[in-house]
């Protein structure tokens, strides 16, 4: 991937290119940014620049990098067991899937990746066996005599054993070895890892950059592209999902509508509480990544309702596809309950991430929501 193929982020492109040309190449860099802002494409472009610009055969090296088959370009990413990989999953066993994923969804999320390999009902992880493989690879000499680049995507998915295994190597890597750690949440990384890396923070993409890309690459009109860009929240992956009419948002909206309507009616009504139990049971049967993604959607919906309630309609981008009306729901989300709602949903996501029982977690959240929705905002 080339720098000119990346959407926006011009100042980061320039910084990486100029610093590399001047010989200022940190041995470990941390690319930090939310889903769809271009951290992985930037890591790929930077790796290609290092491997081709400093090569004796830059054109051949560039071709190898484009195909993700350069012998000095290495990857580590979250994996888990599948129908074909029954045990000891490591990234090398998924390289063909990874190349196909990058070619079609370079701005994709972890959820998209797990869907791609058919395990969206499991959580991906970078384990200690992966760390051992990384150590073995980087102890070898460079095949082409130049740089060796190790890209660790979703580095926050490294468990403690893997992180500790890599600490010494990241601090003192072999000569001409470059680590690029790509993360959406640096707080989940060990401090000892982040302290050994030079951090680059990626902002969300601008609506104009997303709209321009949609016009050029998908032949949309400017009005169509602007509408999608406004709803995408600076996330190019979400923009593509909106463009392709991804069905997941409709399903999430249906789950959300059923949830808040039932929770509102459940206060003091035991019969309706049974419906909340049934709802929790339904959601708990989906994969953990789907559950976390749904709760993120719920957070977004509540925040949009809050903006609408406080007359900031120009910041509201969500468009409902069912008979649920945001304007009628918005008055129930206000300053007296939004912090409680956000905290409980965030806590639920945390506990699901830690393999808690999703049925119990979601039911507990639902019962709390019945109280929050009936909370009144004090009159000024």
Buried (B, 14 or more C-beta within 10 A) or exposed (E): BBBEEBBBBEEBBEEBBEEBEEEEBBBBBBBBBBBBBBBBBBBBBBBBBBBBBBBEEEEEBBEBBBEBEBEBBBBBBBBBEBEEBEEEBBBBBBEEBBBEBBEEBBBBBBBBBBBBBEBBBBBBBBBBBBBBBBEEBBEEEBEBEBBBBBBBBBBBBBBEEBBBBBBEBBBEBEEBBBBBBBBBEBEEBBEEBBEBBEBBEBBBBBBEBBBBBBBEEBEBEEEBBBBBBBBBBBBBBBBBBBBEEEEBBEBBBEBBBBBBBBBBBBEEEEEBBEBBBEBBEEBBEBBBBBBBBBBBBBBBBBBBBBBBBEEEEEEBBBEBEEEBEBEEBBEBBBEEBBEBBBEBBEBBBEBBBEEBEBBEBBBBBBBBBBEBBBEEBEEE
